[in-house]
Amino acid sequence: MIESVGDFISLVVSGIFTVIGLYCLFVVTDRHHEETMKRREEKYYSYLESMDDEYDDMRDEPYYE
């Protein structure tokens, strides 16, 4: 219960620190997610390039029925 100005100030400061903490948590999580997605994207495109190279190598071989 808020009985004095000191209680009100402590409540407001607690709210501000909670909002700042949640924002910091969001920023750190967002950066981690971005790095993970970048790493997955690089892995996917490197795999895709290697498959294209293998397909090109297969096309160079003559086809016999």
mmCIF file as Biopython writes it, N, C-alpha, C and O atoms, coordinates in Angstrom:
data_model
#
loop_
_atom_site.group_PDB
_atom_site.id
_atom_site.type_symbol
_atom_site.label_atom_id
_atom_site.label_alt_id
_atom_site.label_comp_id
_atom_site.label_asym_id
_atom_site.label_entity_id
_atom_site.label_seq_id
_atom_site.pdbx_PDB_ins_code
_atom_site.Cartn_x
_atom_site.Cartn_y
_atom_site.Cartn_z
_atom_site.occupancy
_atom_site.B_iso_or_equiv
_atom_site.auth_seq_id
_atom_site.auth_asym_id
_atom_site.pdbx_PDB_model_num
ATOM 1   N N  . MET A ? 1  ? 0.838  -1.167  0.000   1.0 0.0 1  A 1 
ATOM 2   C CA . MET A ? 1  ? 0.000  0.000   0.000   1.0 0.0 1  A 1 
ATOM 3   C C  . MET A ? 1  ? 0.890  1.240   0.000   1.0 0.0 1  A 1 
ATOM 4   O O  . MET A ? 1  ? 1.898  1.282   0.705   1.0 0.0 1  A 1 
ATOM 5   N N  . ILE A ? 2  ? 0.531  2.216   -0.763  1.0 0.0 2  A 1 
ATOM 6   C CA . ILE A ? 2  ? 1.304  3.454   -0.855  1.0 0.0 2  A 1 
ATOM 7   C C  . ILE A ? 2  ? 0.822  4.407   0.240   1.0 0.0 2  A 1 
ATOM 8   O O  . ILE A ? 2  ? -0.295 4.921   0.193   1.0 0.0 2  A 1 
ATOM 9   N N  . GLU A ? 3  ? 1.691  4.625   1.220   1.0 0.0 3  A 1 
ATOM 10  C CA . GLU A ? 3  ? 1.318  5.481   2.346   1.0 0.0 3  A 1 
ATOM 11  C C  . GLU A ? 3  ? 2.055  6.800   2.347   1.0 0.0 3  A 1 
ATOM 12  O O  . GLU A ? 3  ? 1.638  7.748   3.013   1.0 0.0 3  A 1 
ATOM 13  N N  . SER A ? 4  ? 3.163  6.872   1.597   1.0 0.0 4  A 1 
ATOM 14  C CA . SER A ? 4  ? 3.920  8.120   1.581   1.0 0.0 4  A 1 
ATOM 15  C C  . SER A ? 4  ? 4.553  8.312   0.207   1.0 0.0 4  A 1 
ATOM 16  O O  . SER A ? 4  ? 4.488  7.447   -0.667  1.0 0.0 4  A 1 
ATOM 17  N N  . VAL A ? 5  ? 5.163  9.477   0.057   1.0 0.0 5  A 1 
ATOM 18  C CA . VAL A ? 5  ? 5.827  9.788   -1.208  1.0 0.0 5  A 1 
ATOM 19  C C  . VAL A ? 5  ? 7.008  8.841   -1.430  1.0 0.0 5  A 1 
ATOM 20  O O  . VAL A ? 5  ? 7.287  8.462   -2.568  1.0 0.0 5  A 1 
ATOM 21  N N  . GLY A ? 6  ? 7.693  8.460   -0.377  1.0 0.0 6  A 1 
ATOM 22  C CA . GLY A ? 6  ? 8.815  7.530   -0.483  1.0 0.0 6  A 1 
ATOM 23  C C  . GLY A ? 6  ? 8.381  6.184   -1.035  1.0 0.0 6  A 1 
ATOM 24  O O  . GLY A ? 6  ? 9.086  5.591   -1.852  1.0 0.0 6  A 1 
ATOM 25  N N  . ASP A ? 7  ? 7.224  5.695   -0.595  1.0 0.0 7  A 1 
ATOM 26  C CA . ASP A ? 7  ? 6.701  4.433   -1.123  1.0 0.0 7  A 1 
ATOM 27  C C  . ASP A ? 7  ? 6.374  4.561   -2.615  1.0 0.0 7  A 1 
ATOM 28  O O  . ASP A ? 7  ? 6.648  3.653   -3.400  1.0 0.0 7  A 1 
ATOM 29  N N  . PHE A ? 8  ? 5.791  5.691   -2.990  1.0 0.0 8  A 1 
ATOM 30  C CA . PHE A ? 8  ? 5.451  5.926   -4.390  1.0 0.0 8  A 1 
ATOM 31  C C  . PHE A ? 8  ? 6.702  5.975   -5.254  1.0 0.0 8  A 1 
ATOM 32  O O  . PHE A ? 8  ? 6.740  5.392   -6.337  1.0 0.0 8  A 1 
ATOM 33  N N  . ILE A ? 9  ? 7.721  6.670   -4.773  1.0 0.0 9  A 1 
ATOM 34  C CA . ILE A ? 9  ? 8.973  6.775   -5.534  1.0 0.0 9  A 1 
ATOM 35  C C  . ILE A ? 9  ? 9.619  5.401   -5.680  1.0 0.0 9  A 1 
ATOM 36  O O  . ILE A ? 9  ? 10.109 5.062   -6.757  1.0 0.0 9  A 1 
ATOM 37  N N  . SER A ? 10 ? 9.626  4.608   -4.615  1.0 0.0 10 A 1 
ATOM 38  C CA . SER A ? 10 ? 10.228 3.272   -4.709  1.0 0.0 10 A 1 
ATOM 39  C C  . SER A ? 10 ? 9.444  2.387   -5.675  1.0 0.0 10 A 1 
ATOM 40  O O  . SER A ? 10 ? 10.035 1.573   -6.384  1.0 0.0 10 A 1 
ATOM 41  N N  . LEU A ? 11 ? 8.140  2.535   -5.708  1.0 0.0 11 A 1 
ATOM 42  C CA . LEU A ? 11 ? 7.324  1.784   -6.647  1.0 0.0 11 A 1 
ATOM 43  C C  . LEU A ? 11 ? 7.620  2.190   -8.090  1.0 0.0 11 A 1 
ATOM 44  O O  . LEU A ? 11 ? 7.744  1.330   -8.962  1.0 0.0 11 A 1 
ATOM 45  N N  . VAL A ? 12 ? 7.732  3.489   -8.346  1.0 0.0 12 A 1 
ATOM 46  C CA . VAL A ? 12 ? 8.036  3.980   -9.691  1.0 0.0 12 A 1 
ATOM 47  C C  . VAL A ? 12 ? 9.428  3.531   -10.134 1.0 0.0 12 A 1 
ATOM 48  O O  . VAL A ? 12 ? 9.612  3.107   -11.275 1.0 0.0 12 A 1 
ATOM 49  N N  . VAL A ? 13 ? 10.400 3.622   -9.240  1.0 0.0 13 A 1 
ATOM 50  C CA . VAL A ? 13 ? 11.768 3.207   -9.574  1.0 0.0 13 A 1 
ATOM 51  C C  . VAL A ? 13 ? 11.811 1.706   -9.852  1.0 0.0 13 A 1 
ATOM 52  O O  . VAL A ? 13 ? 12.501 1.266   -10.772 1.0 0.0 13 A 1 
ATOM 53  N N  . SER A ? 14 ? 11.089 0.930   -9.073  1.0 0.0 14 A 1 
ATOM 54  C CA . SER A ? 14 ? 11.030 -0.525  -9.319  1.0 0.0 14 A 1 
ATOM 55  C C  . SER A ? 14 ? 10.419 -0.812  -10.689 1.0 0.0 14 A 1 
ATOM 56  O O  . SER A ? 14 ? 10.892 -1.694  -11.407 1.0 0.0 14 A 1 
ATOM 57  N N  . GLY A ? 15 ? 9.385  -0.085  -11.051 1.0 0.0 15 A 1 
ATOM 58  C CA . GLY A ? 15 ? 8.776  -0.254  -12.366 1.0 0.0 15 A 1 
ATOM 59  C C  . GLY A ? 15 ? 9.723  0.111   -13.486 1.0 0.0 15 A 1 
ATOM 60  O O  . GLY A ? 15 ? 9.795  -0.583  -14.500 1.0 0.0 15 A 1 
ATOM 61  N N  . ILE A ? 16 ? 10.460 1.211   -13.303 1.0 0.0 16 A 1 
ATOM 62  C CA . ILE A ? 16 ? 11.415 1.645   -14.332 1.0 0.0 16 A 1 
ATOM 63  C C  . ILE A ? 16 ? 12.512 0.599   -14.511 1.0 0.0 16 A 1 
ATOM 64  O O  . ILE A ? 16 ? 12.866 0.262   -15.641 1.0 0.0 16 A 1 
ATOM 65  N N  . PHE A ? 17 ? 13.055 0.079   -13.400 1.0 0.0 17 A 1 
ATOM 66  C CA . PHE A ? 17 ? 14.100 -0.938  -13.498 1.0 0.0 17 A 1 
ATOM 67  C C  . PHE A ? 17 ? 13.565 -2.226  -14.133 1.0 0.0 17 A 1 
ATOM 68  O O  . PHE A ? 17 ? 14.296 -2.907  -14.853 1.0 0.0 17 A 1 
ATOM 69  N N  . THR A ? 18 ? 12.323 -2.560  -13.879 1.0 0.0 18 A 1 
ATOM 70  C CA . THR A ? 18 ? 11.730 -3.741  -14.492 1.0 0.0 18 A 1 
ATOM 71  C C  . THR A ? 18 ? 11.623 -3.561  -16.008 1.0 0.0 18 A 1 
ATOM 72  O O  . THR A ? 18 ? 11.945 -4.475  -16.766 1.0 0.0 18 A 1 
ATOM 73  N N  . VAL A ? 19 ? 11.171 -2.386  -16.448 1.0 0.0 19 A 1 
ATOM 74  C CA . VAL A ? 19 ? 11.055 -2.117  -17.882 1.0 0.0 19 A 1 
ATOM 75  C C  . VAL A ? 19 ? 12.432 -2.125  -18.542 1.0 0.0 19 A 1 
ATOM 76  O O  . VAL A ? 19 ? 12.591 -2.687  -19.625 1.0 0.0 19 A 1 
ATOM 77  N N  . ILE A ? 20 ? 13.422 -1.514  -17.908 1.0 0.0 20 A 1 
ATOM 78  C CA . ILE A ? 20 ? 14.788 -1.505  -18.460 1.0 0.0 20 A 1 
ATOM 79  C C  . ILE A ? 20 ? 15.338 -2.926  -18.541 1.0 0.0 20 A 1 
ATOM 80  O O  . ILE A ? 20 ? 15.973 -3.284  -19.533 1.0 0.0 20 A 1 
ATOM 81  N N  . GLY A ? 21 ? 15.104 -3.737  -17.517 1.0 0.0 21 A 1 
ATOM 82  C CA . GLY A ? 21 ? 15.565 -5.129  -17.526 1.0 0.0 21 A 1 
ATOM 83  C C  . GLY A ? 21 ? 14.927 -5.941  -18.636 1.0 0.0 21 A 1 
ATOM 84  O O  . GLY A ? 21 ? 15.601 -6.720  -19.310 1.0 0.0 21 A 1 
ATOM 85  N N  . LEU A ? 22 ? 13.623 -5.761  -18.830 1.0 0.0 22 A 1 
ATOM 86  C CA . LEU A ? 22 ? 12.946 -6.480  -19.908 1.0 0.0 22 A 1 
ATOM 87  C C  . LEU A ? 22 ? 13.448 -6.033  -21.277 1.0 0.0 22 A 1 
ATOM 88  O O  . LEU A ? 22 ? 13.572 -6.850  -22.190 1.0 0.0 22 A 1 
ATOM 89  N N  . TYR A ? 23 ? 13.736 -4.743  -21.424 1.0 0.0 23 A 1 
ATOM 90  C CA . TYR A ? 23 ? 14.271 -4.248  -22.691 1.0 0.0 23 A 1 
ATOM 91  C C  . TYR A ? 23 ? 15.656 -4.844  -22.964 1.0 0.0 23 A 1 
ATOM 92  O O  . TYR A ? 23 ? 15.943 -5.261  -24.086 1.0 0.0 23 A 1 
ATOM 93  N N  . CYS A ? 24 ? 16.507 -4.884  -21.945 1.0 0.0 24 A 1 
ATOM 94  C CA . CYS A ? 24 ? 17.845 -5.470  -22.121 1.0 0.0 24 A 1 
ATOM 95  C C  . CYS A ? 24 ? 17.746 -6.948  -22.485 1.0 0.0 24 A 1 
ATOM 96  O O  . CYS A ? 24 ? 18.490 -7.432  -23.339 1.0 0.0 24 A 1 
ATOM 97  N N  . LEU A ? 25 ? 16.831 -7.661  -21.841 1.0 0.0 25 A 1 
ATOM 98  C CA . LEU A ? 25 ? 16.619 -9.067  -22.161 1.0 0.0 25 A 1 
ATOM 99  C C  . LEU A ? 25 ? 16.174 -9.230  -23.607 1.0 0.0 25 A 1 
ATOM 100 O O  . LEU A ? 25 ? 16.636 -10.139 -24.296 1.0 0.0 25 A 1 
ATOM 101 N N  . PHE A ? 26 ? 15.290 -8.369  -24.071 1.0 0.0 26 A 1 
ATOM 102 C CA . PHE A ? 26 ? 14.834 -8.415  -25.458 1.0 0.0 26 A 1 
ATOM 103 C C  . PHE A ? 26 ? 15.983 -8.168  -26.425 1.0 0.0 26 A 1 
ATOM 104 O O  . PHE A ? 26 ? 16.113 -8.872  -27.426 1.0 0.0 26 A 1 
ATOM 105 N N  . VAL A ? 27 ? 16.821 -7.169  -26.134 1.0 0.0 27 A 1 
ATOM 106 C CA . VAL A ? 27 ? 17.935 -6.838  -27.028 1.0 0.0 27 A 1 
ATOM 107 C C  . VAL A ? 27 ? 18.915 -8.003  -27.120 1.0 0.0 27 A 1 
ATOM 108 O O  . VAL A ? 27 ? 19.350 -8.359  -28.215 1.0 0.0 27 A 1 
ATOM 109 N N  . VAL A ? 28 ? 19.264 -8.594  -25.989 1.0 0.0 28 A 1 
ATOM 110 C CA . VAL A ? 28 ? 20.217 -9.708  -25.995 1.0 0.0 28 A 1 
ATOM 111 C C  . VAL A ? 28 ? 19.631 -10.904 -26.741 1.0 0.0 28 A 1 
ATOM 112 O O  . VAL A ? 28 ? 20.329 -11.546 -27.525 1.0 0.0 28 A 1 
ATOM 113 N N  . THR A ? 29 ? 18.375 -11.202 -26.507 1.0 0.0 29 A 1 
ATOM 114 C CA . THR A ? 29 ? 17.731 -12.326 -27.189 1.0 0.0 29 A 1 
ATOM 115 C C  . THR A ? 29 ? 17.638 -12.073 -28.688 1.0 0.0 29 A 1 
ATOM 116 O O  . THR A ? 29 ? 17.844 -12.990 -29.484 1.0 0.0 29 A 1 
ATOM 117 N N  . ASP A ? 30 ? 17.332 -10.851 -29.079 1.0 0.0 30 A 1 
ATOM 118 C CA . ASP A ? 30 ? 17.235 -10.514 -30.495 1.0 0.0 30 A 1 
ATOM 119 C C  . ASP A ? 30 ? 18.589 -10.653 -31.190 1.0 0.0 30 A 1 
ATOM 120 O O  . ASP A ? 30 ? 18.660 -11.173 -32.304 1.0 0.0 30 A 1 
ATOM 121 N N  . ARG A ? 31 ? 19.653 -10.199 -30.550 1.0 0.0 31 A 1 
ATOM 122 C CA . ARG A ? 31 ? 20.991 -10.336 -31.138 1.0 0.0 31 A 1 
ATOM 123 C C  . ARG A ? 31 ? 21.373 -11.806 -31.286 1.0 0.0 31 A 1 
ATOM 124 O O  . ARG A ? 31 ? 21.929 -12.208 -32.308 1.0 0.0 31 A 1 
ATOM 125 N N  . HIS A ? 32 ? 21.073 -12.604 -30.265 1.0 0.0 32 A 1 
ATOM 126 C CA . HIS A ? 32 ? 21.391 -14.031 -30.331 1.0 0.0 32 A 1 
ATOM 127 C C  . HIS A ? 32 ? 20.612 -14.704 -31.471 1.0 0.0 32 A 1 
ATOM 128 O O  . HIS A ? 32 ? 21.165 -15.517 -32.212 1.0 0.0 32 A 1 
ATOM 129 N N  . HIS A ? 33 ? 19.345 -14.361 -31.602 1.0 0.0 33 A 1 
ATOM 130 C CA . HIS A ? 33 ? 18.523 -14.928 -32.674 1.0 0.0 33 A 1 
ATOM 131 C C  . HIS A ? 33 ? 19.059 -14.517 -34.045 1.0 0.0 33 A 1 
ATOM 132 O O  . HIS A ? 33 ? 19.089 -15.326 -34.972 1.0 0.0 33 A 1 
ATOM 133 N N  . GLU A ? 34 ? 19.479 -13.259 -34.171 1.0 0.0 34 A 1 
ATOM 134 C CA . GLU A ? 34 ? 20.018 -12.775 -35.446 1.0 0.0 34 A 1 
ATOM 135 C C  . GLU A ? 34 ? 21.293 -13.517 -35.817 1.0 0.0 34 A 1 
ATOM 136 O O  . GLU A ? 34 ? 21.475 -13.898 -36.973 1.0 0.0 34 A 1 
ATOM 137 N N  . GLU A ? 35 ? 22.183 -13.725 -34.841 1.0 0.0 35 A 1 
ATOM 138 C CA . GLU A ? 35 ? 23.423 -14.456 -35.115 1.0 0.0 35 A 1 
ATOM 139 C C  . GLU A ? 35 ? 23.127 -15.904 -35.504 1.0 0.0 35 A 1 
ATOM 140 O O  . GLU A ? 35 ? 23.753 -16.448 -36.413 1.0 0.0 35 A 1 
ATOM 141 N N  . THR A ? 36 ? 22.178 -16.518 -34.819 1.0 0.0 36 A 1 
ATOM 142 C CA . THR A ? 36 ? 21.812 -17.895 -35.136 1.0 0.0 36 A 1 
ATOM 143 C C  . THR A ? 36 ? 21.247 -17.993 -36.551 1.0 0.0 36 A 1 
ATOM 144 O O  . THR A ? 36 ? 21.600 -18.904 -37.299 1.0 0.0 36 A 1 
ATOM 145 N N  . MET A ? 37 ? 20.379 -17.067 -36.915 1.0 0.0 37 A 1 
ATOM 146 C CA . MET A ? 37 ? 19.792 -17.092 -38.259 1.0 0.0 37 A 1 
ATOM 147 C C  . MET A ? 37 ? 20.848 -16.825 -39.329 1.0 0.0 37 A 1 
ATOM 148 O O  . MET A ? 37 ? 20.804 -17.430 -40.400 1.0 0.0 37 A 1 
ATOM 149 N N  . LYS A ? 38 ? 21.785 -15.938 -39.058 1.0 0.0 38 A 1 
ATOM 150 C CA . LYS A ? 38 ? 22.855 -15.663 -40.016 1.0 0.0 38 A 1 
ATOM 151 C C  . LYS A ? 38 ? 23.711 -16.905 -40.221 1.0 0.0 38 A 1 
ATOM 152 O O  . LYS A ? 38 ? 24.078 -17.232 -41.350 1.0 0.0 38 A 1 
ATOM 153 N N  . ARG A ? 39 ? 24.027 -17.593 -39.132 1.0 0.0 39 A 1 
ATOM 154 C CA . ARG A ? 39 ? 24.837 -18.810 -39.223 1.0 0.0 39 A 1 
ATOM 155 C C  . ARG A ? 39 ? 24.096 -19.894 -40.010 1.0 0.0 39 A 1 
ATOM 156 O O  . ARG A ? 39 ? 24.695 -20.582 -40.836 1.0 0.0 39 A 1 
ATOM 157 N N  . ARG A ? 40 ? 22.799 -20.045 -39.753 1.0 0.0 40 A 1 
ATOM 158 C CA . ARG A ? 40 ? 22.013 -21.035 -40.494 1.0 0.0 40 A 1 
ATOM 159 C C  . ARG A ? 40 ? 21.916 -20.682 -41.970 1.0 0.0 40 A 1 
ATOM 160 O O  . ARG A ? 40 ? 21.976 -21.560 -42.830 1.0 0.0 40 A 1 
ATOM 161 N N  . GLU A ? 41 ? 21.768 -19.401 -42.259 1.0 0.0 41 A 1 
ATOM 162 C CA . GLU A ? 41 ? 21.683 -18.962 -43.651 1.0 0.0 41 A 1 
ATOM 163 C C  . GLU A ? 41 ? 22.984 -19.248 -44.389 1.0 0.0 41 A 1 
ATOM 164 O O  . GLU A ? 41 ? 22.963 -19.742 -45.516 1.0 0.0 41 A 1 
ATOM 165 N N  . GLU A ? 42 ? 24.122 -18.940 -43.756 1.0 0.0 42 A 1 
ATOM 166 C CA . GLU A ? 42 ? 25.414 -19.222 -44.390 1.0 0.0 42 A 1 
ATOM 167 C C  . GLU A ? 42 ? 25.588 -20.719 -44.619 1.0 0.0 42 A 1 
ATOM 168 O O  . GLU A ? 42 ? 26.084 -21.135 -45.665 1.0 0.0 42 A 1 
ATOM 169 N N  . LYS A ? 43 ? 25.182 -21.526 -43.647 1.0 0.0 43 A 1 
ATOM 170 C CA . LYS A ? 43 ? 25.291 -22.973 -43.787 1.0 0.0 43 A 1 
ATOM 171 C C  . LYS A ? 43 ? 24.406 -23.462 -44.935 1.0 0.0 43 A 1 
ATOM 172 O O  . LYS A ? 43 ? 24.817 -24.319 -45.717 1.0 0.0 43 A 1 
ATOM 173 N N  . TYR A ? 44 ? 23.201 -22.920 -45.032 1.0 0.0 44 A 1 
ATOM 174 C CA . TYR A ? 44 ? 22.280 -23.325 -46.101 1.0 0.0 44 A 1 
ATOM 175 C C  . TYR A ? 44 ? 22.835 -22.964 -47.473 1.0 0.0 44 A 1 
ATOM 176 O O  . TYR A ? 44 ? 22.822 -23.788 -48.388 1.0 0.0 44 A 1 
ATOM 177 N N  . TYR A ? 45 ? 23.329 -21.720 -47.620 1.0 0.0 45 A 1 
ATOM 178 C CA . TYR A ? 45 ? 23.828 -21.307 -48.929 1.0 0.0 45 A 1 
ATOM 179 C C  . TYR A ? 45 ? 25.111 -22.035 -49.305 1.0 0.0 45 A 1 
ATOM 180 O O  . TYR A ? 45 ? 25.335 -22.302 -50.485 1.0 0.0 45 A 1 
ATOM 181 N N  . SER A ? 46 ? 25.954 -22.361 -48.338 1.0 0.0 46 A 1 
ATOM 182 C CA . SER A ? 46 ? 27.153 -23.133 -48.666 1.0 0.0 46 A 1 
ATOM 183 C C  . SER A ? 46 ? 26.762 -24.544 -49.106 1.0 0.0 46 A 1 
ATOM 184 O O  . SER A ? 46 ? 27.362 -25.098 -50.026 1.0 0.0 46 A 1 
ATOM 185 N N  . TYR A ? 47 ? 25.756 -25.122 -48.448 1.0 0.0 47 A 1 
ATOM 186 C CA . TYR A ? 47 ? 25.259 -26.434 -48.860 1.0 0.0 47 A 1 
ATOM 187 C C  . TYR A ? 47 ? 24.652 -26.358 -50.263 1.0 0.0 47 A 1 
ATOM 188 O O  . TYR A ? 47 ? 24.879 -27.238 -51.093 1.0 0.0 47 A 1 
ATOM 189 N N  . LEU A ? 48 ? 23.891 -25.314 -50.516 1.0 0.0 48 A 1 
ATOM 190 C CA . LEU A ? 48 ? 23.264 -25.150 -51.823 1.0 0.0 48 A 1 
ATOM 191 C C  . LEU A ? 48 ? 24.313 -25.002 -52.921 1.0 0.0 48 A 1 
ATOM 192 O O  . LEU A ? 48 ? 24.154 -25.571 -54.002 1.0 0.0 48 A 1 
ATOM 193 N N  . GLU A ? 49 ? 25.383 -24.249 -52.665 1.0 0.0 49 A 1 
ATOM 194 C CA . GLU A ? 49 ? 26.458 -24.102 -53.648 1.0 0.0 49 A 1 
ATOM 195 C C  . GLU A ? 49 ? 27.150 -25.432 -53.907 1.0 0.0 49 A 1 
ATOM 196 O O  . GLU A ? 49 ? 27.468 -25.757 -55.051 1.0 0.0 49 A 1 
ATOM 197 N N  . SER A ? 50 ? 27.384 -26.200 -52.850 1.0 0.0 50 A 1 
ATOM 198 C CA . SER A ? 50 ? 28.062 -27.488 -53.049 1.0 0.0 50 A 1 
ATOM 199 C C  . SER A ? 50 ? 27.177 -28.431 -53.853 1.0 0.0 50 A 1 
ATOM 200 O O  . SER A ? 50 ? 27.683 -29.204 -54.667 1.0 0.0 50 A 1 
ATOM 201 N N  . MET A ? 51 ? 25.876 -28.380 -53.641 1.0 0.0 51 A 1 
ATOM 202 C CA . MET A ? 51 ? 24.979 -29.231 -54.423 1.0 0.0 51 A 1 
ATOM 203 C C  . MET A ? 51 ? 24.956 -28.786 -55.886 1.0 0.0 51 A 1 
ATOM 204 O O  . MET A ? 51 ? 24.897 -29.630 -56.781 1.0 0.0 51 A 1 
ATOM 205 N N  . ASP A ? 52 ? 25.001 -27.486 -56.144 1.0 0.0 52 A 1 
ATOM 206 C CA . ASP A ? 52 ? 25.058 -27.001 -57.519 1.0 0.0 52 A 1 
ATOM 207 C C  . ASP A ? 52 ? 26.341 -27.453 -58.203 1.0 0.0 52 A 1 
ATOM 208 O O  . ASP A ? 52 ? 26.326 -27.844 -59.371 1.0 0.0 52 A 1 
ATOM 209 N N  . ASP A ? 53 ? 27.452 -27.399 -57.472 1.0 0.0 53 A 1 
ATOM 210 C CA . ASP A ? 53 ? 28.725 -27.845 -58.041 1.0 0.0 53 A 1 
ATOM 211 C C  . ASP A ? 53 ? 28.677 -29.330 -58.379 1.0 0.0 53 A 1 
ATOM 212 O O  . ASP A ? 53 ? 29.165 -29.744 -59.430 1.0 0.0 53 A 1 
ATOM 213 N N  . GLU A ? 54 ? 28.092 -30.128 -57.496 1.0 0.0 54 A 1 
ATOM 214 C CA . GLU A ? 54 ? 28.002 -31.559 -57.761 1.0 0.0 54 A 1 
ATOM 215 C C  . GLU A ? 54 ? 27.084 -31.825 -58.956 1.0 0.0 54 A 1 
ATOM 216 O O  . GLU A ? 54 ? 27.357 -32.716 -59.760 1.0 0.0 54 A 1 
ATOM 217 N N  . TYR A ? 55 ? 26.023 -31.073 -59.074 1.0 0.0 55 A 1 
ATOM 218 C CA . TYR A ? 55 ? 25.107 -31.244 -60.201 1.0 0.0 55 A 1 
ATOM 219 C C  . TYR A ? 55 ? 25.811 -30.877 -61.512 1.0 0.0 55 A 1 
ATOM 220 O O  . TYR A ? 55 ? 25.641 -31.566 -62.518 1.0 0.0 55 A 1 
ATOM 221 N N  . ASP A ? 56 ? 26.596 -29.802 -61.505 1.0 0.0 56 A 1 
ATOM 222 C CA . ASP A ? 56 ? 27.338 -29.411 -62.704 1.0 0.0 56 A 1 
ATOM 223 C C  . ASP A ? 56 ? 28.351 -30.483 -63.088 1.0 0.0 56 A 1 
ATOM 224 O O  . ASP A ? 56 ? 28.546 -30.755 -64.272 1.0 0.0 56 A 1 
ATOM 225 N N  . ASP A ? 57 ? 28.998 -31.094 -62.096 1.0 0.0 57 A 1 
ATOM 226 C CA . ASP A ? 57 ? 29.950 -32.163 -62.377 1.0 0.0 57 A 1 
ATOM 227 C C  . ASP A ? 57 ? 29.253 -33.376 -62.980 1.0 0.0 57 A 1 
ATOM 228 O O  . ASP A ? 57 ? 29.807 -34.047 -63.850 1.0 0.0 57 A 1 
ATOM 229 N N  . MET A ? 58 ? 28.055 -33.653 -62.522 1.0 0.0 58 A 1 
ATOM 230 C CA . MET A ? 58 ? 27.320 -34.802 -63.047 1.0 0.0 58 A 1 
ATOM 231 C C  . MET A ? 58 ? 26.877 -34.551 -64.486 1.0 0.0 58 A 1 
ATOM 232 O O  . MET A ? 58 ? 26.817 -35.495 -65.273 1.0 0.0 58 A 1 
ATOM 233 N N  . ARG A ? 59 ? 26.574 -33.346 -64.840 1.0 0.0 59 A 1 
ATOM 234 C CA . ARG A ? 59 ? 26.123 -33.035 -66.199 1.0 0.0 59 A 1 
ATOM 235 C C  . ARG A ? 59 ? 27.251 -33.164 -67.207 1.0 0.0 59 A 1 
ATOM 236 O O  . ARG A ? 59 ? 26.997 -33.415 -68.385 1.0 0.0 59 A 1 
ATOM 237 N N  . ASP A ? 60 ? 28.491 -32.998 -66.767 1.0 0.0 60 A 1 
ATOM 238 C CA . ASP A ? 60 ? 29.636 -33.093 -67.679 1.0 0.0 60 A 1 
ATOM 239 C C  . ASP A ? 60 ? 29.903 -34.531 -68.108 1.0 0.0 60 A 1 
ATOM 240 O O  . ASP A ? 60 ? 30.523 -34.763 -69.147 1.0 0.0 60 A 1 
ATOM 241 N N  . GLU A ? 61 ? 29.444 -35.493 -67.322 1.0 0.0 61 A 1 
ATOM 242 C CA . GLU A ? 61 ? 29.682 -36.881 -67.667 1.0 0.0 61 A 1 
ATOM 243 C C  . GLU A ? 61 ? 28.719 -37.291 -68.782 1.0 0.0 61 A 1 
ATOM 244 O O  . GLU A ? 61 ? 27.575 -36.839 -68.802 1.0 0.0 61 A 1 
ATOM 245 N N  . PRO A ? 62 ? 29.162 -38.130 -69.696 1.0 0.0 62 A 1 
ATOM 246 C CA . PRO A ? 62 ? 28.260 -38.566 -70.779 1.0 0.0 62 A 1 
ATOM 247 C C  . PRO A ? 62 ? 27.166 -39.469 -70.217 1.0 0.0 62 A 1 
ATOM 248 O O  . PRO A ? 62 ? 27.347 -40.170 -69.222 1.0 0.0 62 A 1 
ATOM 249 N N  . TYR A ? 63 ? 26.051 -39.421 -70.884 1.0 0.0 63 A 1 
ATOM 250 C CA . TYR A ? 63 ? 24.895 -40.227 -70.462 1.0 0.0 63 A 1 
ATOM 251 C C  . TYR A ? 63 ? 24.769 -41.416 -71.401 1.0 0.0 63 A 1 
ATOM 252 O O  . TYR A ? 63 ? 24.677 -41.260 -72.618 1.0 0.0 63 A 1 
ATOM 253 N N  . TYR A ? 64 ? 24.767 -42.607 -70.813 1.0 0.0 64 A 1 
ATOM 254 C CA . TYR A ? 64 ? 24.636 -43.833 -71.605 1.0 0.0 64 A 1 
ATOM 255 C C  . TYR A ? 64 ? 23.359 -44.529 -71.209 1.0 0.0 64 A 1 
ATOM 256 O O  . TYR A ? 64 ? 23.044 -44.636 -70.024 1.0 0.0 64 A 1 
ATOM 257 N N  . GLU A ? 65 ? 22.631 -44.996 -72.181 1.0 0.0 65 A 1 
ATOM 258 C CA . GLU A ? 65 ? 21.409 -45.728 -71.877 1.0 0.0 65 A 1 
ATOM 259 C C  . GLU A ? 65 ? 21.663 -47.191 -71.796 1.0 0.0 65 A 1 
ATOM 260 O O  . GLU A ? 65 ? 20.740 -47.965 -71.546 1.0 0.0 65 A 1 
#
